[in-house]
Amino acid sequence: MTWLSILVPVYNVEPYLEECLASVIAQLPAEGGVQLLVLDDCSTDGSWALMQRLDARWPGRLQLLRHARNGGLSAARNTMIDAATGDYLWFLDSDDKLLPGAIAGLRAIVQAHGPDVVLCDFEVWRERMRLKHRLRGERHRRSFDGPAGRLVRDRGALLAGMLMTGELHAWSKISRRALWGDADAGGLRFPVGRYFEDMATMPLMALRADSFFYEPRPWVAYRQRGSSILATMTVPKALDQSAALLPLARALQGRPELQQGALRLALAHQAARALTGAMRHVSQRRPEVGQPRPQELAERLRQDFRAASPLAPEELARAYLRRGWWLRRRKFLRWFHALPAA
């Protein structure tokens, strides 16, 4: 049986791809049971040729796919979800890598507990790790704020723990394939053509789960690159960031989980972080002819916050104050009230 499918989307990552795939190949169990899907999304460098060479080097280990036209990260992941045969799905970006023992650790948890979702920590992977990076804790970053090392059946706690850290990336959350459903029957998929797709999708996946297990060990090395989405912000990216939590807010309406205080605070806090990140870019943007004014964009970001957050701005500010989170309160209020309407 195939108990795990590892899904690796590829687009112009020739310098990093071999190291990524080698980190998985080194951990594949001799008895099989792990499917390694690698999809080329019409790369314009040598990624596809490299995939073919690696397939010849590791016969029978890789399952190669290729899009006829470039569709973006969401489309690549969606194609692989449909092609996956494993009971669990693990999304791995092609410039990152699995750390030693990751697959074996996951297998032990799955065999012992069978959770719907397994969460793991990660480390930031830099070409040159400096002392300041170690002092910032980049050797071990937590992806979850909640109970660890045991099976938990509390959907609200799963969502709250994910939202409070803000680490909503897909590659730190291994999920049952059944949670994604059939695409033709309204199953969950990543939004094609939008940025911050993980932020929009992974909370919705968690909302479908009945149980989870958080393993507080780094299983993934996340490569820090200068071309990341946050390092190359644009107005469309800022607007997608601001709106990413709206599908979750709509899905939670009328559900009992939203009555949990921890989830309400975590969702409001993450909505505030999304507003702050988007507002920072909008406030620095120079007005262009025919484009919305910064004040108009800022008002849209505030509207997105109000629609996504279960707490009004004043309520969130008071919640920060009660917890002694002075800097978070100050930062949120500063950016929420930035760029008032002209």
C-alpha positions in Angstrom: 0.0 0.0 0.0 1.0 3.6 -0.6 0.7 5.3 2.7 2.4 8.6 1.8 2.6 10.8 -1.3 5.3 13.5 -1.3 4.4 16.2 -3.8 7.2 18.4 -5.3 6.2 21.2 -7.7 9.1 22.4 -9.9 9.5 25.7 -11.7 13.0 27.1 -12.5 14.8 25.5 -9.6 17.6 23.7 -11.3 20.3 24.8 -8.8 18.3 23.4 -5.8 16.2 20.4 -7.2 18.7 17.6 -6.9 19.5 18.4 -3.2 15.8 18.5 -2.5 15.0 15.2 -4.1 18.1 13.5 -2.7 16.9 14.4 0.8 13.7 12.4 0.1 15.3 9.5 -1.8 17.8 8.9 1.1 14.8 8.3 3.5 12.6 6.1 1.3 11.9 2.8 3.1 13.2 -0.3 1.3 9.7 -1.9 1.5 8.2 1.0 -0.5 4.9 2.6 0.4 6.0 6.2 -0.4 5.1 7.9 -3.7 7.4 10.7 -4.8 5.5 12.9 -7.4 7.6 15.6 -9.1 5.8 18.0 -11.5 7.4 20.4 -13.9 5.3 23.5 -14.5 6.9 24.4 -17.8 10.3 25.5 -16.4 12.3 27.7 -18.7 15.7 26.6 -17.3 17.1 23.1 -17.2 14.8 21.7 -14.5 12.9 19.3 -16.7 16.1 17.8 -18.2 17.5 17.4 -14.7 14.3 15.6 -13.6 14.8 13.1 -16.4 18.5 12.6 -15.5 17.6 12.0 -11.8 14.8 9.6 -12.9 17.4 7.6 -14.7 19.8 7.7 -11.7 17.0 6.6 -9.3 14.9 4.2 -11.4 11.5 3.5 -10.1 11.8 6.1 -7.3 10.4 9.2 -9.0 7.0 9.7 -10.8 7.4 12.6 -13.2 4.6 14.8 -14.4 4.7 17.9 -16.7 2.2 20.6 -17.4 1.5 21.5 -21.0 1.5 25.2 -20.0 2.6 27.1 -16.9 -0.2 27.3 -14.3 1.6 28.4 -11.2 2.2 26.8 -7.8 -1.5 26.2 -7.0 -2.2 24.5 -10.3 0.9 22.3 -9.9 -0.2 21.2 -6.4 -3.7 20.6 -7.6 -2.6 18.3 -10.4 -0.5 16.3 -8.0 -3.3 16.0 -5.5 -5.4 14.4 -8.2 -2.5 12.1 -9.2 -1.6 11.1 -5.6 -2.4 7.6 -4.4 -1.0 7.8 -0.8 -3.2 7.9 2.3 -1.3 11.1 3.4 -0.1 14.1 1.4 3.1 16.0 2.1 3.8 19.1 0.1 7.5 19.9 -0.3 8.8 22.9 -2.1 11.6 22.1 -4.6 14.1 24.4 -3.1 13.7 23.0 0.4 14.6 19.6 1.8 13.5 17.0 4.3 15.8 16.6 7.3 17.1 13.1 8.3 14.5 11.0 10.1 11.5 12.9 8.9 9.7 10.1 7.0 10.5 7.6 9.7 9.2 9.9 12.4 6.0 10.5 10.4 5.5 6.8 9.8 5.8 6.1 13.6 3.1 8.7 14.4 0.8 7.5 11.6 1.1 3.8 12.7 0.6 4.6 16.4 -2.2 7.3 16.2 -3.5 7.7 12.7 -4.2 11.4 12.9 -5.9 13.4 10.1 -3.1 16.0 10.3 0.5 15.8 11.4 2.3 19.1 12.1 6.1 19.5 12.3 8.6 22.3 13.0 11.2 23.5 10.6 14.6 25.2 10.4 15.6 28.1 8.3 18.2 27.1 5.8 20.7 29.7 4.7 23.8 29.4 2.6 25.7 31.2 5.5 24.2 30.7 8.9 25.4 33.6 11.1 25.4 34.0 14.8 22.5 36.5 14.6 20.4 33.9 12.8 21.1 31.3 15.5 20.1 33.9 18.2 16.9 34.4 16.3 16.1 30.7 16.7 16.3 29.8 13.0 17.7 26.4 13.8 14.3 25.4 15.2 11.2 27.4 14.3 7.8 26.3 15.8 5.0 25.9 13.4 2.3 25.4 16.0 1.2 26.9 19.4 -0.6 24.1 21.2 -0.4 20.6 22.7 2.5 18.5 21.4 3.4 14.8 21.3 -0.1 13.4 21.6 -3.3 12.9 19.6 -5.8 15.7 20.0 -9.4 15.8 18.8 -10.2 19.5 18.9 -10.6 21.3 15.5 -10.7 24.7 17.2 -7.3 24.0 18.9 -5.8 22.9 15.6 -6.9 26.1 13.9 -5.9 28.4 16.8 -2.5 26.8 17.1 -1.8 27.3 13.4 -3.1 30.8 13.2 -1.3 32.1 16.4 2.1 31.2 15.0 1.2 32.4 11.5 3.2 29.5 10.0 0.5 28.5 7.6 2.8 27.0 4.9 1.7 23.7 3.4 5.0 21.9 3.8 4.8 21.7 7.6 1.4 20.0 7.6 1.0 16.4 6.4 -2.7 15.7 5.9 -4.9 12.8 4.9 -5.7 12.8 1.2 -9.4 12.2 2.1 -9.5 15.7 3.5 -9.0 17.2 0.1 -11.8 15.3 -1.5 -12.7 15.0 -5.2 -12.1 18.1 -7.3 -15.2 17.4 -9.3 -17.3 17.1 -6.2 -16.4 20.3 -4.5 -13.1 19.1 -2.9 -10.6 21.5 -1.5 -7.9 22.8 -3.8 -5.4 25.6 -3.9 -6.7 28.9 -5.5 -5.1 29.2 -9.0 -3.7 32.6 -9.9 -3.5 34.0 -6.4 -0.7 34.7 -4.1 -0.6 33.6 -0.4 -2.3 30.3 -1.5 -1.1 28.4 1.6 -2.6 31.0 3.9 -5.9 30.8 2.1 -6.0 26.9 1.9 -4.3 25.2 4.9 -6.8 26.6 7.5 -9.7 25.3 5.4 -8.0 21.9 5.3 -7.6 22.0 9.1 -11.3 22.8 9.4 -12.1 19.4 7.8 -9.9 17.4 10.2 -11.1 15.5 13.3 -7.7 14.9 14.9 -4.1 16.1 14.8 -0.7 15.4 16.2 2.0 18.0 16.6 5.6 16.8 16.5 7.8 19.6 17.8 10.9 18.6 15.8 12.2 20.2 12.6 11.5 17.9 9.7 11.8 20.5 6.9 14.7 22.8 6.0 13.2 26.0 4.6 15.6 27.7 2.2 15.7 31.4 2.7 15.8 33.1 -0.8 15.8 36.7 -1.8 13.1 36.1 -4.4 10.5 35.0 -1.8 7.0 36.5 -2.1 7.5 38.8 0.9 10.7 40.1 -0.4 9.1 41.0 -3.8 5.8 42.5 -2.7 3.5 44.2 -5.2 0.0 45.7 -4.9 -1.7 42.4 -6.2 0.3 40.4 -3.7 -0.7 42.8 -0.9 -4.3 42.5 -1.8 -4.2 38.7 -1.9 -2.5 38.7 1.5 -5.2 40.9 2.9 -8.0 38.7 1.6 -6.4 35.3 2.2 -8.3 34.6 5.4 -11.7 35.6 4.1 -12.6 32.0 2.9 -11.9 30.7 6.4 -14.0 33.5 8.1 -16.9 32.6 5.8 -16.5 28.9 6.5 -16.5 29.4 10.3 -19.7 31.4 10.3 -22.3 29.6 12.5 -19.8 26.9 13.6 -19.2 26.1 17.3 -15.4 26.4 16.9 -15.7 30.1 16.5 -17.1 30.4 20.0 -13.7 29.3 21.4 -11.9 32.3 22.8 -8.5 31.1 21.7 -9.6 30.7 18.1 -11.2 34.1 18.0 -8.0 35.7 19.2 -5.8 33.7 16.9 -7.9 34.5 13.8 -8.1 38.2 14.7 -4.3 38.3 15.4 -3.5 36.6 12.0 -5.9 39.0 10.2 -4.0 41.9 11.9 -0.7 40.5 10.7 -2.1 40.2 7.2 -3.3 43.8 7.3 0.0 45.0 8.7 2.1 43.3 6.0 -0.2 44.6 3.2 -0.5 48.1 4.6 3.3 48.5 4.9 3.6 48.0 1.2 0.7 50.1 0.2 1.9 53.0 2.3 5.2 53.0 0.6 3.7 52.8 -2.9 4.0 55.8 -5.2 0.6 56.7 -6.9 0.4 55.8 -10.5 -1.8 57.2 -13.2 -5.1 55.2 -13.5 -4.3 53.2 -10.4 -6.2 53.4 -7.0 -4.8 55.9 -4.6 -3.0 54.5 -1.6 -5.9 55.8 0.7 -8.4 53.7 -1.4 -6.2 50.6 -1.1 -5.8 51.1 2.6 -9.5 51.3 3.1 -9.9 48.0 1.2 -7.3 46.4 3.5 -9.2 47.6 6.6 -12.5 46.2 5.1 -10.8 42.9 4.6 -9.6 42.9 8.3 -13.1 43.6 9.5 -14.5 40.8 7.4 -11.9 38.3 8.5 -11.5 39.1 12.2 -14.1 38.0 14.7 -12.9 40.8 16.9 -13.3 44.5 16.1 -10.1 46.6 16.0 -10.9 48.0 19.5 -11.5 44.5 20.9 -8.3 43.2 19.5 -6.3 46.1 20.9 -7.8 45.4 24.4 -7.0 41.7 24.0 -3.4 42.6 23.3 -3.4 44.9 26.3 -4.7 42.3 28.7 -1.9 39.9 27.6 0.8 42.5 27.9 1.5 42.5 24.2 2.3 46.2 24.1 4.3 46.1 20.9 1.8 44.1 19.0 -1.0 46.5 20.1 1.1 49.5 19.1 2.0 48.0 15.7 -1.5 47.0 14.9 -3.1 50.3 15.7 -0.4 52.2 13.9 -1.0 50.4 10.6 -4.7 50.1 11.0 -5.0 53.8 11.2 -2.4 54.6 8.5 -3.3 56.4 5.4 -6.8 57.8 6.4 -9.1 58.6 3.6 -8.2 61.9 1.8 
